[in-house]
Amino acid sequence: MNLYTKLFVVFITICLFSSCQERQLKLRSISGERLPIDNSIKAADSLEQFILPYRNRVNQVLDSTLAYAPYPITKSDGKLNTTAGNLMADIVFEQANPIFQKRTGNQIDFVVLNHGGIRSVISPGAVTARTAYEIMPFENQIAVTQLDGQSVRALVRFLIRSGRAHPISGMEILLDADNTLQYVHVQGRPFNENRKYYVATSDYLVKGGDDMGFFKDADTTFLLDYKIRNAMIDYFKKVDTLQPVVDNRFRKVNRWTDVNL
C-alpha cells in the first residue's frame, strides 16, 4: 500500500467517523398558520355519502318523541326550587334508587344536584333524547355518598347561603322571612344528626365541583355507572307527560319560630 493509498484510507475513516457522531439539533424558529374551518370548505361528496346513513340514524334516534311537555320547564321559574330542578332531582331519585338498593341493600335518602348543571329549557311539545343531551351535555354519572350528620348540616347551610335553586329531592327545607332555618325533613322525618344518610348526586359534585366541599367528608362513595343523561332518557321513555311544579321542598315563610338544625 503506497502513501497515497494510506492517506486516502485515513481520510475515508475520518469522514465515516465524523458522520457517525450524534448531532445536536436546535430549534431555530416556530411558525404557524390559522386554518379556519367554516362554510368555505367544500364537503367531499364521497365522505358525505359514507356518513349520511349514520347521521340519519343518529338524528332519528335523538329526535324520536319519548314524552310530552305541556309547558316550559325551566330552572328560573322559582326562587328556591324550580320545575327543571325538581324534575331532574326526582328523576335521579326514581331511576337510581332501585339500582342502589339492589347493589347495596340500602335506600337513597335524598338527592342534591347543582343549579348550573341544567343547561337548557324543556320547551313545550315533544320531549326527545336530544332534549336530554341539551339539558345535560356532560358525561356526569350518578354517585351515592354516605354523609354523617355534620356533613348534612354543612350541606343544608350551603343550600341556604348559595342563593341558588340547587335541585333537591327527598328533603324538605323551611326558612322564615330572615332566612333562619325552621326545620329540615328527610323522607318526611325530622333530620337526625346522629345518623348517616345516603345522598345521590353526580360524580362531578363528589369531587368538590360547584364549591360543594362537604362531599369530601363522605364515608363511602358508590359510583353507579349510570349517567344522569341516560337516567333522564330512561325516565322520558316510561312517562307520557312531564308535569313538574314548583313545590314546598325548599321554601320560605313569614314566621319567626327559630328551630336550629
Number of C-alpha atoms within 10 A of each C-alpha: 5 6 8 9 10 11 11 11 12 12 12 12 12 11 11 11 10 11 10 8 8 7 8 5 6 6 5 5 5 5 4 5 5 5 6 8 7 7 7 7 8 7 9 8 9 8 9 11 10 10 11 11 11 11 11 11 11 11 13 12 12 17 15 13 17 20 19 19 17 13 13 15 23 20 25 16 16 17 15 23 24 25 22 26 32 24 23 26 23 21 21 28 25 15 18 24 19 14 16 20 12 10 11 9 9 13 17 22 19 23 23 24 25 21 19 13 18 20 16 17 15 24 15 13 14 16 24 21 23 17 23 21 18 16 18 20 16 15 15 19 18 27 23 26 24 20 23 18 16 16 20 22 17 16 17 17 13 17 20 20 9 11 10 18 23 25 29 30 26 18 21 21 20 19 22 17 11 11 15 17 21 18 17 23 15 16 14 10 10 13 19 16 14 9 10 17 23 22 24 30 28 27 23 19 21 22 14 13 13 14 11 18 16 19 24 16 14 19 12 12 18 16 16 17 11 18 21 27 24 19 21 22 21 15 18 22 15 10 11 13 15 19 13 18 16 18 14 13 18 23 17 18 12 10 12 14 12 12 12 9 18
